[in-house]
Amino acid sequence: MKRILVTNDDGVFSEGIKLLRDSLGELADVTVVAPDREQSASGHSLTLDRPLRMQMLEEKVYSVDGTPTDCVNLARQWLMKDDPPDLIVSGINFGFNLGDDVTYSGTVSATFEGSLMGIPSVAFSQEVGENFSFVPAAAFARQLLELLITKKLPPDLLLNVNVPAGEIKGVRLTRLGRRVYEQSVVERFDPRGRRYFWIAGKPVWHEDSGTDYEAIKSGCISITPLHLDLTDYRSLDSYDWLCAELNGLDDLAR
């Protein structure tokens, strides 16, 4: 039987992860290792300045007082070191993770860590809307994973799945969209006169075809293949002149 590690960034007690665990439990041996509290927007961060504590809540369900990336590390390197997972699944996130926001997302970053460890990984996120439910996303996760576990998957497989609220009109393979924030910093003062700040921003989406945002806006499930190689290969040729200039300096690195 395949082994699946499930995590998230909304916390081990979230409805999304409970439904995901139950749904995937019909297909595989599922172990849950998730943060003990919400870790939204934690990104791909590791806790290095203090020890981590892991607590077993019930059989094969563990909480960690750290980030989603911490959870994946503890699960793979310690808890499941003798029987590593065949797949890592993260979610179901409360709210979608589209476009450039994947770099902030703890949900998606957990799958980044899985990919770095050579374990195929999938992230699931649910759009929040009026009368939305995690149930369709959990059902789709089961359908998708049922297909994936029958295939020989590349170890760097990394899929970001977003499910729209309301009626689902289809499934699309997409690329990341562009979400630009009209960002501002709001200054405030507490009752003792001490200054503090809120980072605020209004998101503005680029209306491009073929993107994850367009798919969700059209009522379709978006599946975006991701890759952690951030090299800009186009620039390797276009910046040849830069190395030539630098290597021609007499006092290079002096």
TORLUM-233101 format. One line per 3 residues: number of its first residue (from 1); their letters; for each residue x, y, z of N, C-alpha, C. Coordinates in Angstrom, 2 decimals. Layout:
! TORLUM-233101
NUM) A) X,Y,Z,X,Y,Z,X,Y,Z  ... .
! end
This chain:
! TORLUM-233101
1) MKR) 0.84,-1.19,0.00,0.00,0.00,0.00,0.88,1.24,0.00  0.52,2.21,-0.81,1.26,3.47,-0.87,1.14,4.23,0.45  2.20,5.00,0.74,2.22,5.82,1.95,2.16,7.30,1.55 .
4) ILV) 1.24,8.02,2.18,1.07,9.45,1.88,1.25,10.25,3.17  2.10,11.26,3.10,2.24,12.22,4.19,1.37,13.43,3.88  0.52,13.80,4.82,-0.37,14.94,4.66,0.01,16.04,5.65 .
7) TND) 0.09,17.27,5.16,0.38,18.42,6.01,-0.43,19.62,5.51  -0.24,20.77,6.13,-0.92,21.99,5.69,-0.30,23.20,6.37  -0.91,24.38,6.17,-0.46,25.55,6.93,-1.59,26.17,7.76 .
10) DGV) -2.78,25.57,7.70,-3.91,26.07,8.48,-3.98,25.43,9.86  -3.15,24.44,10.10,-3.13,23.79,11.40,-3.76,22.41,11.37  -3.33,21.57,12.29,-3.72,20.17,12.30,-5.21,19.99,12.58 .
13) FSE) -5.86,21.00,13.18,-7.28,20.88,13.52,-8.21,21.47,12.46  -7.67,21.90,11.33,-8.50,22.53,10.30,-9.42,21.51,9.63  -10.55,22.00,9.16,-11.50,21.11,8.49,-10.91,20.54,7.21 .
16) GIK) -10.15,21.39,6.49,-9.60,20.96,5.21,-8.69,19.75,5.32  -7.83,19.74,6.32,-6.89,18.61,6.45,-7.60,17.36,6.95  -8.64,17.52,7.75,-9.39,16.36,8.22,-10.10,15.67,7.07 .
19) LLR) -10.73,16.46,6.20,-11.42,15.88,5.04,-10.43,15.27,4.06  -9.28,15.91,3.90,-8.26,15.37,3.00,-7.74,14.03,3.51  -7.48,13.97,4.80,-7.01,12.71,5.40,-8.04,11.60,5.20 .
22) DSL) -9.29,11.89,5.48,-10.33,10.86,5.35,-10.46,10.40,3.90  -10.41,11.36,2.97,-10.58,11.03,1.56,-9.42,10.17,1.04  -8.19,10.56,1.37,-7.04,9.82,0.87,-6.83,8.52,1.62 .
25) GEL) -7.41,8.42,2.82,-7.32,7.18,3.59,-7.97,6.01,2.92  -8.82,6.28,1.93,-9.45,5.21,1.16,-8.48,4.63,0.13  -7.38,5.34,-0.13,-6.44,4.92,-1.18,-5.11,4.42,-0.64 .
28) ADV) -4.69,4.96,0.51,-3.32,4.75,0.95,-3.22,4.78,2.47  -2.03,4.47,2.95,-1.71,4.58,4.37,-1.31,6.04,4.62  -2.14,6.78,5.33,-1.97,8.22,5.49,-1.43,8.56,6.87 .
31) TVV) -0.39,9.37,6.90,0.13,9.94,8.14,0.03,11.44,8.06  -0.52,12.07,9.09,-0.66,13.52,9.15,0.38,14.09,10.10  1.17,15.03,9.60,2.09,15.80,10.44,1.90,17.26,10.04 .
34) APD) 1.30,18.05,10.93,0.89,19.40,10.56,1.14,20.36,11.73  1.22,21.66,11.43,1.44,22.65,12.49,0.34,22.62,13.54  0.71,22.95,14.77,-0.28,22.95,15.85,-1.15,24.19,15.84 .
37) REQ) -0.85,25.13,14.95,-1.64,26.36,14.80,-1.45,26.87,13.39  -2.22,27.90,13.04,-2.14,28.44,11.68,-0.75,28.99,11.38  -0.26,28.64,10.19,1.05,29.11,9.74,0.95,29.70,8.33 .
40) SAS) -0.19,30.34,8.03,-0.38,30.92,6.71,0.70,31.95,6.41  1.10,31.99,5.14,2.12,32.93,4.64,3.47,32.74,5.31  3.71,31.54,5.84,5.01,31.27,6.45,6.08,30.99,5.41 .
43) GHS) 5.65,30.75,4.16,6.60,30.50,3.11,7.42,29.25,3.34  8.58,29.20,2.71,9.45,28.03,2.78,10.46,28.23,3.90  9.94,28.36,5.12,10.81,28.70,6.25,11.01,27.51,7.18 .
46) LTL) 12.23,27.41,7.70,12.58,26.41,8.70,12.80,27.08,10.05  12.48,26.38,11.12,12.73,26.87,12.48,14.11,26.39,12.92  15.05,27.31,13.06,16.42,26.96,13.41,16.89,27.57,14.73 .
49) DRP) 16.08,28.47,15.31,16.53,29.19,16.51,15.96,28.63,17.80  15.26,27.51,17.73,14.71,26.88,18.94,14.38,25.43,18.62  14.23,24.58,19.65,13.85,23.19,19.39,12.38,23.09,18.98 .
52) LRM) 12.06,22.03,18.30,10.68,21.76,17.87,10.09,20.65,18.72  8.79,20.74,18.96,8.08,19.72,19.73,6.99,19.10,18.86  6.96,17.78,18.86,5.95,17.05,18.12,5.12,16.22,19.08 .
55) QML) 3.81,16.27,18.91,2.90,15.56,19.81,1.97,14.66,19.00  1.83,13.42,19.42,0.87,12.52,18.77,-0.52,12.78,19.33  -1.45,13.16,18.46,-2.82,13.46,18.87,-3.70,12.21,18.83 .
58) EEK) -3.46,11.40,17.84,-4.12,10.10,17.71,-3.25,9.27,16.78  -3.63,8.06,16.51,-2.80,7.19,15.68,-2.54,7.84,14.32  -1.26,8.05,13.99,-0.81,8.60,12.72,-1.26,10.03,12.47 .
61) VYS) -1.51,10.76,13.55,-1.80,12.20,13.46,-0.93,12.92,14.48  -0.07,13.82,14.00,0.89,14.51,14.85,0.82,16.01,14.63  1.02,16.76,15.70,1.12,18.21,15.61,2.56,18.63,15.91 .
64) VDG) 2.99,19.72,15.28,4.34,20.25,15.45,4.23,21.75,15.70  4.99,22.25,16.66,4.96,23.69,16.93,5.94,24.42,16.01  5.73,24.25,14.71,6.60,24.85,13.73,5.88,25.07,12.41 .
67) TPT) 6.65,25.27,11.36,6.12,25.60,10.04,5.79,24.33,9.26  5.08,24.47,8.14,4.84,23.29,7.30,6.13,22.64,6.82  7.16,23.44,6.52,8.45,22.89,6.10,9.08,22.09,7.24 .
70) DCV) 8.96,22.59,8.46,9.42,21.82,9.63,8.72,20.47,9.68  7.42,20.47,9.46,6.62,19.25,9.55,7.11,18.20,8.55  7.36,18.64,7.32,7.83,17.71,6.30,9.19,17.14,6.69 .
73) NLA) 10.07,17.98,7.21,11.39,17.52,7.62,11.32,16.52,8.76  10.53,16.83,9.79,10.41,15.90,10.92,9.81,14.57,10.49  8.81,14.65,9.62,8.16,13.43,9.16,9.12,12.56,8.35 .
76) RQW) 9.78,13.17,7.38,10.65,12.37,6.49,11.95,11.94,7.18  12.55,12.84,7.94,13.87,12.55,8.49,13.84,11.78,9.81  12.67,11.77,10.47,12.62,11.06,11.75,11.44,10.10,11.85 .
79) LMK) 10.23,10.64,11.79,9.05,9.81,12.01,8.92,8.69,10.98  9.18,9.00,9.72,8.98,8.04,8.63,10.31,7.69,7.95  11.41,7.82,8.67,12.72,7.61,8.05,12.91,6.19,7.54 .
82) DDP) 12.29,5.20,8.21,12.44,3.81,7.78,11.44,3.43,6.69  10.33,4.14,6.63,9.30,3.90,5.61,8.86,5.24,5.04  9.68,5.86,4.18,9.38,7.20,3.69,8.11,7.23,2.85 .
85) PDL) 7.45,8.38,2.82,6.21,8.49,2.05,6.48,8.39,0.55  5.50,7.85,-0.16,5.58,7.81,-1.62,5.11,9.14,-2.21  4.26,9.84,-1.48,3.72,11.13,-1.92,3.56,12.05,-0.71 .
88) IVS) 3.72,13.34,-0.96,3.39,14.35,0.05,2.24,15.18,-0.48  1.21,15.34,0.34,0.03,16.11,-0.05,-0.21,17.19,0.99  -0.38,18.41,0.55,-0.57,19.54,1.46,-1.92,20.21,1.21 .
91) GIN) -2.62,20.53,2.30,-3.92,21.19,2.16,-4.96,20.53,3.07  -6.20,20.74,2.77,-6.73,21.65,1.75,-6.72,23.05,2.33  -6.05,23.98,1.66,-5.89,25.31,2.19,-7.19,26.11,2.15 .
94) FGF) -7.39,26.91,3.19,-8.55,27.81,3.27,-8.21,29.06,2.45  -8.66,29.10,1.21,-8.34,30.18,0.29,-7.36,29.69,-0.76  -7.49,30.23,-1.98,-6.63,29.74,-3.05,-5.19,30.24,-2.93 .
97) NLG) -4.30,29.53,-3.61,-2.88,29.90,-3.72,-2.55,29.96,-5.21  -2.67,31.15,-5.76,-2.52,31.35,-7.19,-1.35,32.27,-7.50  -0.81,32.13,-8.72,0.16,33.09,-9.21,1.37,33.23,-8.31 .
100) DDV) 1.84,34.47,-8.20,3.04,34.75,-7.43,2.88,34.45,-5.94  1.64,34.28,-5.48,1.41,34.02,-4.06,1.97,32.67,-3.61  2.31,31.78,-4.56,2.83,30.47,-4.15,4.14,30.61,-3.39 .
103) TYS) 4.87,31.72,-3.61,6.14,31.90,-2.91,5.93,32.23,-1.44  4.76,32.78,-1.09,4.44,33.09,0.31,3.78,31.91,1.02  3.12,31.07,0.27,2.23,30.05,0.83,2.96,28.97,1.60 .
106) GTV) 2.54,28.74,2.85,3.06,27.62,3.61,2.57,26.30,3.04  1.34,26.29,2.52,0.78,25.08,1.93,1.63,24.61,0.76  1.93,25.52,-0.16,2.72,25.15,-1.33,4.18,24.89,-0.94 .
109) SAT) 4.69,25.65,0.01,6.08,25.48,0.42,6.35,24.10,1.03  5.35,23.52,1.65,5.51,22.15,2.15,5.79,21.19,1.00  5.16,21.44,-0.14,5.43,20.58,-1.30,6.78,20.94,-1.94 .
112) FEG) 7.21,22.19,-1.82,8.57,22.53,-2.26,9.58,21.64,-1.53  9.39,21.53,-0.21,10.32,20.73,0.59,10.27,19.26,0.18  9.07,18.78,-0.09,8.94,17.41,-0.55,9.68,17.18,-1.86 .
115) SLM) 9.56,18.13,-2.78,10.23,18.02,-4.06,11.75,18.02,-3.89  12.25,18.86,-2.98,13.69,18.90,-2.70,14.18,17.56,-2.15  13.30,16.85,-1.46,13.66,15.54,-0.91,13.47,14.40,-1.91 .
118) GIP) 13.02,14.75,-3.12,12.82,13.73,-4.13,11.53,12.95,-3.98  10.52,13.58,-3.37,9.22,12.93,-3.16,8.16,13.69,-3.96  7.45,13.04,-4.87,6.37,13.72,-5.61,5.38,14.36,-4.64 .
121) SVA) 4.97,15.61,-4.95,4.18,16.38,-3.98,3.07,17.15,-4.68  1.94,17.27,-3.99,0.77,17.98,-4.54,0.17,18.86,-3.46  -0.12,20.12,-3.82,-0.77,21.06,-2.90,-2.20,21.32,-3.37 .
124) FSQ) -3.13,21.35,-2.41,-4.54,21.62,-2.72,-5.00,22.86,-1.97  -5.69,23.75,-2.68,-6.24,24.96,-2.07,-7.66,25.17,-2.55  -8.50,25.71,-1.68,-9.92,25.90,-1.95,-10.27,27.38,-1.95 .
127) EVG) -10.87,27.85,-3.02,-11.36,29.22,-3.05,-12.47,29.38,-2.01  -12.47,30.50,-1.33,-13.49,30.78,-0.33,-14.55,31.67,-0.95  -15.79,31.23,-0.88,-16.91,32.00,-1.42,-18.16,31.68,-0.64 .
130) ENF) -19.25,32.28,-1.02,-20.51,32.08,-0.31,-20.92,30.61,-0.37  -21.18,30.04,0.80,-21.62,28.65,0.93,-20.61,27.65,0.36  -19.32,28.00,0.39,-18.31,27.08,-0.13,-18.18,25.87,0.80 .
133) SFV) -17.57,24.83,0.25,-17.34,23.60,1.03,-16.01,22.99,0.61  -15.32,22.34,1.56,-14.11,21.61,1.24,-14.40,20.25,0.62  -15.64,19.81,0.66,-15.99,18.45,0.24,-15.63,18.18,-1.23 .
136) PAA) -15.99,19.08,-2.18,-15.60,18.82,-3.57,-14.09,18.75,-3.76  -13.34,19.60,-3.05,-11.89,19.58,-3.17,-11.33,18.27,-2.65  -11.88,17.77,-1.54,-11.42,16.49,-0.98,-11.73,15.34,-1.94 .
139) AFA) -12.90,15.40,-2.57,-13.28,14.37,-3.53,-12.37,14.41,-4.76  -12.05,15.62,-5.22,-11.15,15.73,-6.37,-9.74,15.27,-6.02  -9.31,15.58,-4.81,-7.98,15.13,-4.37,-7.90,13.60,-4.44 .
142) RQL) -8.94,12.95,-4.00,-8.96,11.48,-4.07,-8.89,11.01,-5.51  -9.66,11.63,-6.41,-9.65,11.22,-7.82,-8.28,11.43,-8.45  -7.67,12.58,-8.18,-6.36,12.88,-8.75,-5.29,11.93,-8.21 .
145) LEL) -5.27,11.74,-6.88,-4.26,10.86,-6.28,-4.46,9.41,-6.69  -5.71,9.02,-6.92,-5.97,7.66,-7.38,-5.31,7.41,-8.73  -5.29,8.43,-9.58,-4.60,8.32,-10.87,-3.09,8.35,-10.70 .
148) LIT) -2.61,9.26,-9.86,-1.17,9.44,-9.72,-0.47,8.23,-9.12  -1.09,7.59,-8.13,-0.39,6.50,-7.44,-0.27,5.25,-8.32  -0.96,5.23,-9.46,-0.82,4.10,-10.37,0.31,4.31,-11.37 .
151) KKL) 0.90,5.51,-11.38,1.93,5.85,-12.36,3.31,5.88,-11.71  4.33,5.73,-12.54,5.71,5.94,-12.08,5.98,7.44,-12.17  5.97,8.11,-11.05,6.04,9.56,-11.02,7.49,10.04,-10.93 .
154) PPD) 7.82,11.13,-11.61,9.15,11.72,-11.43,9.30,12.24,-10.01  10.47,12.09,-9.40,10.64,12.51,-8.00,10.46,14.00,-7.78  10.61,14.79,-8.85,10.44,16.24,-8.70,9.05,16.71,-9.12 .
157) LLL) 8.10,15.77,-9.22,6.72,16.17,-9.54,6.21,17.13,-8.48  5.69,18.26,-8.90,5.19,19.27,-7.97,3.98,19.93,-8.62  2.79,19.66,-8.08,1.56,20.19,-8.65,0.87,21.10,-7.64 .
160) NVN) 0.42,22.25,-8.14,-0.35,23.19,-7.32,-1.79,23.20,-7.83  -2.70,22.70,-7.01,-4.10,22.53,-7.42,-4.97,23.53,-6.67  -5.80,24.27,-7.41,-6.76,25.20,-6.82,-8.16,24.84,-7.28 .
163) VPA) -9.08,24.81,-6.32,-10.46,24.39,-6.60,-11.38,25.58,-6.39  -12.23,25.90,-7.39,-13.12,27.06,-7.24,-14.28,26.78,-6.30  -14.81,27.85,-5.71,-16.05,27.72,-4.95,-17.20,27.60,-5.95 .
166) GEI) -18.25,26.93,-5.56,-19.40,26.80,-6.45,-19.25,25.65,-7.42  -20.03,25.70,-8.50,-20.06,24.63,-9.49,-18.71,24.50,-10.20  -18.22,23.26,-10.30,-16.96,23.00,-11.00,-17.27,22.67,-12.46 .
169) KGV) -16.67,23.45,-13.36,-16.99,23.33,-14.79,-15.93,22.60,-15.60  -14.91,22.10,-14.94,-13.88,21.38,-15.67,-12.54,21.47,-14.97  -11.53,20.92,-15.62,-10.17,20.93,-15.09,-9.24,21.48,-16.17 .
172) RLT) -8.34,22.38,-15.79,-7.41,22.96,-16.75,-5.98,22.84,-16.24  -5.06,22.54,-17.16,-3.64,22.60,-16.88,-3.19,24.03,-17.16  -2.58,24.68,-16.18,-2.37,26.12,-16.27,-0.93,26.50,-15.93 .
175) RLG) -0.63,27.77,-16.17,0.61,28.37,-15.70,0.26,29.38,-14.61  1.28,29.81,-13.88,1.06,30.78,-12.81,0.64,32.12,-13.38  -0.35,32.73,-12.75,-0.76,34.07,-13.13,0.09,35.12,-12.42 .
178) RRV) -0.22,36.37,-12.68,0.49,37.48,-12.05,-0.48,38.25,-11.16  -0.12,38.37,-9.90,-0.93,39.09,-8.93,-0.06,40.18,-8.34  -0.39,41.41,-8.65,0.39,42.55,-8.18,-0.37,43.24,-7.06 .
181) YEQ) 0.34,43.55,-5.97,-0.29,44.24,-4.86,0.01,45.74,-4.93  -1.05,46.52,-4.83,-0.87,47.95,-4.61,-0.62,48.11,-3.12  0.65,47.90,-2.75,0.99,47.72,-1.35,1.16,49.05,-0.62 .
184) SVV) 0.82,49.00,0.65,0.99,50.18,1.50,1.30,49.72,2.92  1.93,50.58,3.67,2.21,50.34,5.07,1.37,51.30,5.90  0.53,50.75,6.76,-0.37,51.57,7.58,0.23,51.74,8.97 .
187) ERF) 0.40,52.98,9.37,0.97,53.29,10.68,-0.15,53.48,11.70  0.02,52.89,12.89,-0.95,53.02,13.96,-0.19,53.18,15.29  -0.95,53.53,16.34,-0.37,53.66,17.69,-1.23,52.90,18.67 .
190) DPR) -0.59,52.15,19.57,-1.35,51.40,20.56,-1.74,52.34,21.72  -2.56,51.86,22.68,-3.02,52.73,23.77,-1.89,53.35,24.60  -0.71,52.79,24.54,0.42,53.35,25.28,1.29,54.27,24.43 .
193) GRR) 0.80,54.57,23.24,1.52,55.50,22.40,2.65,54.90,21.59  2.79,53.59,21.61,3.86,52.94,20.86,3.41,52.67,19.43  4.26,52.98,18.52,3.92,52.86,17.11,4.01,51.41,16.64 .
196) YFW) 3.06,51.01,15.76,3.14,49.72,15.11,2.64,49.87,13.68  2.81,48.81,12.88,2.50,48.90,11.45,1.72,47.67,10.99  0.85,47.91,10.02,0.20,46.84,9.28,0.68,46.93,7.83 .
199) IAG) 1.13,45.78,7.29,1.41,45.74,5.85,0.11,45.36,5.15  -0.38,46.28,4.33,-1.67,46.08,3.66,-1.45,46.14,2.15  -2.41,45.66,1.42,-2.28,45.71,-0.02,-3.53,45.24,-0.72 .
202) KPV) -3.84,45.87,-1.83,-4.99,45.48,-2.64,-4.48,44.69,-3.84  -4.92,43.42,-4.00,-4.42,42.62,-5.11,-5.06,43.02,-6.44  -4.25,43.07,-7.47,-4.72,43.35,-8.82,-4.19,42.24,-9.73 .
205) WHE) -5.10,41.48,-10.35,-4.71,40.38,-11.20,-4.53,40.82,-12.65  -3.51,40.27,-13.32,-3.36,40.44,-14.76,-4.33,39.48,-15.45  -5.09,39.99,-16.38,-6.09,39.17,-17.07,-5.44,38.43,-18.24 .
208) DSG) -4.59,37.44,-17.96,-3.89,36.69,-19.00,-4.54,35.33,-19.22  -4.52,34.87,-20.46,-5.11,33.56,-20.77,-4.15,32.44,-20.39  -4.72,31.29,-20.05,-3.92,30.12,-19.72,-3.40,30.09,-18.30 .
211) TDY) -3.83,31.04,-17.47,-3.30,31.11,-16.11,-4.21,30.41,-15.11  -3.66,30.17,-13.92,-4.45,29.57,-12.85,-5.59,30.49,-12.44  -5.33,31.79,-12.44,-6.39,32.74,-12.07,-7.54,32.70,-13.07 .
214) EAI) -7.22,32.63,-14.36,-8.28,32.57,-15.37,-9.12,31.32,-15.19  -8.47,30.20,-14.89,-9.20,28.94,-14.71,-10.19,29.04,-13.55  -9.69,29.55,-12.41,-10.57,29.69,-11.24,-11.71,30.65,-11.54 .
217) KSG) -11.41,31.75,-12.20,-12.43,32.74,-12.54,-13.50,32.13,-13.45  -13.10,31.13,-14.26,-14.02,30.47,-15.18,-14.75,29.30,-14.53  -14.48,29.06,-13.24,-15.14,27.97,-12.54,-14.49,26.62,-12.73 .
220) CIS) -13.21,26.61,-13.18,-12.52,25.35,-13.42,-11.44,25.10,-12.37  -11.17,23.85,-12.10,-10.04,23.48,-11.25,-8.76,23.75,-12.02  -7.81,24.36,-11.36,-6.52,24.68,-11.95,-5.46,23.72,-11.42 .
223) ITP) -4.70,23.10,-12.34,-3.54,22.28,-11.97,-2.32,22.91,-12.62  -1.41,23.41,-11.78,-0.21,24.08,-12.29,1.03,23.28,-11.90  1.75,22.74,-12.88,3.03,22.09,-12.57,4.07,23.15,-12.19 .
226) LHL) 4.77,22.93,-11.10,5.80,23.87,-10.65,7.16,23.20,-10.66  8.22,24.03,-10.62,9.57,23.50,-10.55,10.42,24.45,-9.74  11.32,23.91,-8.94,12.10,24.74,-8.03,13.38,25.31,-8.64 .
229) DLT) 13.70,24.95,-9.87,14.86,25.55,-10.53,14.48,26.96,-10.97  14.95,27.95,-10.23,14.58,29.35,-10.49,15.55,30.04,-11.45  16.47,29.29,-12.04,17.43,29.88,-12.96,16.73,30.52,-14.15 .
232) DYR) 17.12,31.75,-14.49,16.63,32.41,-15.70,17.58,32.03,-16.83  17.24,30.94,-17.54,18.15,30.43,-18.56,18.35,31.40,-19.72  17.36,32.24,-19.98,17.50,33.23,-21.05,18.65,34.18,-20.76 .
235) SLD) 18.84,34.48,-19.47,19.86,35.45,-19.10,21.27,34.88,-19.12  21.41,33.55,-19.15,22.74,32.96,-19.19,23.50,33.40,-20.44  22.75,33.61,-21.52,23.38,34.10,-22.75,23.39,35.62,-22.81 .
238) SYD) 22.31,36.25,-22.41,22.21,37.70,-22.57,23.13,38.47,-21.64  23.61,37.82,-20.56,24.52,38.51,-19.65,25.96,38.04,-19.79  26.30,37.41,-20.93,27.69,37.03,-21.17,28.63,38.23,-21.06 .
241) WLC) 28.13,39.36,-21.53,28.97,40.56,-21.52,29.38,40.95,-20.10  28.51,40.66,-19.13,28.78,41.06,-17.75,30.01,40.32,-17.20  30.05,38.99,-17.42,31.20,38.22,-16.94,32.47,38.63,-17.69 .
244) AEL) 32.33,38.91,-18.98,33.49,39.33,-19.75,34.07,40.63,-19.19  33.20,41.57,-18.88,33.65,42.84,-18.32,34.31,42.63,-16.95  33.68,41.81,-16.10,34.21,41.59,-14.76,35.54,40.86,-14.79 .
247) NGL) 35.67,39.86,-15.67,36.91,39.12,-15.75,38.05,39.94,-16.35  37.69,41.05,-16.99,38.70,41.93,-17.55,39.24,42.95,-16.56  38.67,42.99,-15.37,39.15,43.94,-14.37,40.46,43.48,-13.75 .
250) DDL) 41.39,44.40,-13.63,42.69,44.06,-13.05,42.62,43.82,-11.53  41.71,44.54,-10.89,41.63,44.46,-9.41,40.41,43.66,-8.96  40.05,42.64,-9.73,38.88,41.82,-9.39,39.02,41.20,-8.01 .
253) AR) 38.04,41.45,-7.13,37.96,40.85,-5.78,39.17,41.21,-4.93  39.75,42.39,-5.14,40.86,42.82,-4.28,40.40,43.92,-3.35 .
! end
